[in-house]
Amino acid sequence: QVQLVESGGGLVQPGGSLRLSCAASGSIGAINTMGWYRQAPANQRELVAAVTSGSSANYADSVKGRFTITRDNAKNTVYLQMNSLKPEDTAVYYCRLRQQGWGFWGQGTQVTVSS
C-alpha cells in the first residue's frame, strides 16, 4: 500500500506563486511515475504534470512555461512549483503515484487564485 500526503495549497493573487509538495510512503518501487492532477468544480480531473523516476517530465499545454515539476527520489517526494498563477488555475490539486499497473491518489489540496 502507498500513502500520499500533499501540502502547500492556499490562496494567492493572480501572478503569484505557490509550491506544492507530495510525500509518498509505504511500498514504493524504484520505477514509478509521480504527478499532479487538478479538478475544478464541474470539470473532469486533468493531468497537470508528471515525472518519472528517471526525471522525464511532461506538462499540460495550459501550464507549460509556468509550472515546474521536480522530484527527490531519496525522499519519495514530488514538487510542483507554480508561477504566474491565473484564476483558471483554481482547483483541487491531487498527487498521484503510478507503479506496476497500480495508481494511488492523495487527498487533494485546494489552490485558489483570486484577487
CORWO-V849294 format. One record per run of one state. SS is the DSSP state (h for helix, s for strand, l for the rest). FROM is the first residue (numbers start at 1). TO is the last residue. Records with the same first field share a line. If there is no record, write none. Layout:
BEGIN
SS->FROM-TO + FROM-TO
END
This chain:
BEGIN
l->1-1 + 8-9 + 13-17 + 27-32 + 40-45 + 53-56 + 60-66 + 73-76 + 83-86 + 90-90 + 100-101 + 106-108 + 114-115
s->2-7 + 10-12 + 18-26 + 33-39 + 46-52 + 57-59 + 67-72 + 77-82 + 91-99 + 102-105 + 109-113
h->87-89
END
